């Protein structure tokens, strides 16, 4: 079974932004955080190392992980067979919309019926019910879209509403699976900031394989 996150690890990034808790004692720093706008979607090509190590870790009890990181690969195929690919990441920081919804609002707000879209998401946790509903609606009206979602953890998987939403995702044609250790390595290599001129090897955390199997079994039970 997946292990509980150690208290020290969970406490380290006390703020959602990965800020040092000691910085919050600085009045100016606290004022800056308080004055952040109520809606902001952070986008980029590579996310900071500390965010990846904390937010994507596939622990069972995700203390402090109350935001979503979504890394995406979009492949668009034209009539001649040419494929254009793009990639990046989103995080829903102080946002009224979650990263999944923000993807369709900002990255792919419209679809050309003459093109084929193959989209892959690597997400820190599975969609909530509202985001699942948005995904389902988009798939139902966009027949030229294929979506594969790989998740590090299952969000509130014991809740009947969440289980029903995941089943509806499958019925809508969305492929959903748990990230394997190799998938975390792929995200590390392609979406995480590296030192200039260097490429540090991915170091799997303890129980990464065991936790993957734990979540894989839970998802299989939900979708059967």
C-alpha positions in Angstrom: 0.0 0.0 0.0 1.2 3.5 -0.6 2.7 5.2 2.4 1.6 8.3 4.2 3.8 11.3 3.4 6.1 12.1 6.2 5.1 15.1 8.2 8.3 16.9 7.5 8.0 16.5 3.8 4.4 17.6 3.8 5.2 20.6 5.9 8.2 21.8 3.8 6.3 23.6 1.0 3.8 25.1 3.4 2.4 27.5 0.8 0.9 26.3 -2.4 3.6 28.0 -4.4 6.4 26.1 -2.8 7.5 29.2 -0.8 9.8 28.8 2.1 7.5 29.0 5.2 10.1 31.4 6.8 9.5 33.9 4.0 5.9 34.2 5.2 7.2 36.0 8.3 8.3 38.8 6.1 5.4 41.4 6.0 6.3 42.4 2.4 6.3 38.8 1.2 3.0 38.0 3.0 1.5 41.2 1.5 2.7 40.0 -2.0 1.0 36.6 -1.6 -2.2 38.1 -0.2 -2.5 40.5 -3.1 -2.2 37.8 -5.8 -5.2 38.0 -8.2 -8.1 35.6 -7.6 -7.6 34.0 -11.0 -4.3 33.1 -12.5 -3.1 30.2 -14.6 0.6 29.7 -14.7 2.0 28.3 -17.9 5.5 27.5 -19.1 7.6 24.9 -20.8 9.4 23.5 -17.7 8.4 23.4 -14.1 10.7 23.9 -11.1 12.4 20.8 -9.7 11.0 21.3 -6.2 7.5 21.6 -7.6 7.8 18.3 -9.5 9.3 16.4 -6.6 6.5 17.5 -4.2 3.5 17.8 -6.4 3.9 14.7 -8.6 5.0 12.3 -5.9 2.5 9.5 -5.9 1.7 9.3 -2.2 -1.6 8.1 -0.9 -2.3 11.0 1.5 -1.5 14.1 -0.5 -1.1 16.6 2.4 -0.4 20.1 1.1 -0.9 19.1 -2.5 -4.0 21.3 -3.2 -3.2 22.4 -6.7 -2.9 20.7 -10.0 0.1 20.5 -12.3 -0.6 19.4 -15.9 2.1 18.7 -18.4 0.8 18.3 -22.0 1.9 17.2 -25.4 -0.3 18.2 -28.3 0.1 16.6 -31.7 -1.9 18.1 -34.6 -2.0 16.1 -37.8 -3.1 17.8 -41.1 -4.7 16.2 -44.1 -1.3 15.6 -45.7 -0.1 13.7 -42.7 2.2 16.3 -41.4 2.3 16.5 -37.6 3.0 19.6 -35.6 3.8 19.0 -31.9 3.8 21.4 -28.9 4.4 20.9 -25.2 4.3 22.8 -22.0 2.7 22.8 -18.5 -0.1 24.5 -16.6 -0.7 25.0 -12.9 -3.8 26.4 -11.3 -2.4 28.9 -8.9 -5.0 30.9 -6.9 -7.3 30.0 -9.8 -11.0 29.9 -10.1 -10.5 27.3 -12.9 -8.5 24.1 -12.5 -5.7 23.2 -14.9 -7.8 20.8 -16.9 -10.4 23.4 -17.7 -7.7 26.0 -18.3 -6.1 23.8 -20.9 -9.2 24.0 -23.1 -9.6 27.7 -22.4 -6.0 28.7 -23.2 -4.0 26.0 -25.0 -6.7 24.5 -27.2 -9.7 26.9 -27.1 -10.8 25.8 -30.6 -10.5 22.8 -32.9 -10.2 22.8 -36.7 -12.5 20.1 -38.0 -10.0 19.4 -40.8 -7.2 18.4 -38.4 -6.7 15.5 -36.0 -5.6 16.2 -32.4 -3.8 13.7 -30.2 -3.3 15.1 -26.7 -1.5 13.5 -23.8 -1.6 14.9 -20.3 0.7 14.0 -17.4 -1.2 15.3 -14.4 -0.2 15.3 -10.7 -3.7 14.0 -9.7 -6.8 12.8 -11.5 -9.6 15.3 -12.4 -12.3 16.3 -10.0 -16.0 15.8 -11.0 -16.4 19.3 -12.5 -13.2 18.9 -14.6 -14.2 15.5 -15.7 -17.5 16.9 -16.9 -15.7 19.6 -18.9 -13.5 17.0 -20.5 -16.5 14.8 -21.4 -18.3 17.7 -23.0 -15.3 18.7 -25.0 -14.8 15.1 -26.3 -18.5 14.7 -27.1 -18.4 17.7 -29.5 -14.9 17.2 -30.8 -14.8 13.9 -32.6 -11.3 14.6 -34.0 -9.8 14.8 -30.5 -8.0 11.8 -28.8 -7.1 12.4 -25.2 -4.8 10.2 -23.0 -4.6 11.2 -19.3 -1.8 9.8 -17.1 -2.1 10.7 -13.4 0.3 10.5 -10.5 -2.4 10.0 -7.9 -6.2 9.5 -7.7 -8.0 12.5 -6.3 -10.6 11.6 -3.6 -11.1 8.2 -5.3 -13.2 6.8 -2.5 -16.0 9.4 -3.2 -18.9 8.0 -5.2 -19.1 11.2 -7.2 -15.5 10.9 -8.3 -15.8 7.2 -9.1 -18.8 8.0 -11.3 -16.9 10.8 -13.0 -14.0 8.6 -13.8 -16.3 5.9 -15.3 -18.0 8.6 -17.5 -14.5 9.7 -18.7 -13.8 6.2 -19.9 -17.3 5.9 -21.5 -16.6 9.2 -23.4 -13.5 7.7 -25.0 -10.9 9.2 -22.7 -8.0 6.9 -21.9 -7.0 7.2 -18.3 -4.2 5.4 -16.6 -1.8 5.7 -13.6 1.7 7.0 -14.2 4.4 4.3 -14.1 7.9 5.1 -12.9 8.9 5.4 -16.5 6.3 8.1 -17.0 7.6 10.1 -14.1 11.1 9.8 -15.7 9.6 11.1 -19.0 8.1 14.1 -17.2 11.5 14.7 -15.4 13.4 14.7 -18.7 10.9 16.7 -20.8 9.1 19.1 -18.4 11.3 19.8 -15.5 14.0 22.5 -15.3 17.5 21.3 -15.7 20.8 23.0 -15.0 22.1 24.7 -18.1 24.2 22.3 -20.1 23.4 19.5 -17.8 20.8 16.8 -17.6 20.5 15.2 -14.2 19.2 11.6 -14.1 15.8 11.0 -12.6 16.1 9.6 -9.1 12.9 7.5 -8.2 11.6 8.1 -4.7 11.1 5.2 -2.2 7.9 3.2 -3.0 7.3 4.7 -6.4 6.6 1.3 -7.9 4.5 0.1 -4.9 2.5 3.3 -5.0 1.9 3.0 -8.7 0.6 -0.6 -8.3 -1.6 0.6 -5.4 -3.3 3.3 -7.5 -3.4 1.1 -10.6 -5.5 -1.5 -8.6 -7.8 1.2 -7.3 -8.4 2.6 -10.8 -9.0 -0.8 -12.3 -11.6 -1.5 -9.6 -13.4 1.8 -10.3 -13.4 1.3 -14.1 -14.4 -2.3 -14.2 
